[in-house]
Amino acid sequence: MKKVWEVIKKVLIWLGSIFSAIFIVLFCKDFLVKPGNDKWRHRHDGDDEKEVVDEINAKAVAKRDQAIARIERADARELAESYSSVCDAIADGKERFRQRCGRTND
């Protein structure tokens, strides 16, 4: 009976291993083959990938040119004041300057 139980355990272990391997393979395949998945598209559509990259680069160049033109047109004070921490630092500096000037008059 002991030997029969050991054989049954070995068979069940092998069957469990096979079923788990099949489940893992099917799960991973299902994950990779979804049509909306980027990994699947890039792996199977190599030519389209270059077109997509070129399109993204062209959009990035256009946005970069717009940003450079916008910065060139902007007034330095407006640009600095758009950041609240810059305004706070300027106000703190003015206050410290007033305090120093106030001490010299005494």
Sequence and secondary structure as in RCSB ss.txt:
>XXXX:A:sequence
MKKVWEVIKKVLIWLGSIFSAIFIVLFCKDFLVKPGNDKWRHRHDGDDEKEVVDEINAKAVAKRDQAIARIERAD
ARELAESYSSVCDAIADGKERFRQRCGRTND
>XXXX:A:secstr
 HHHHHHHHHHHHHHHHHHHHHHHHHHHHHHHS TT HHHHHHH HHHHHHHHHHHHHHHHHHHHHHHHHHHHS 
HHHHHHTSHHHHHHHHHHHHHHHHHHHHHH 
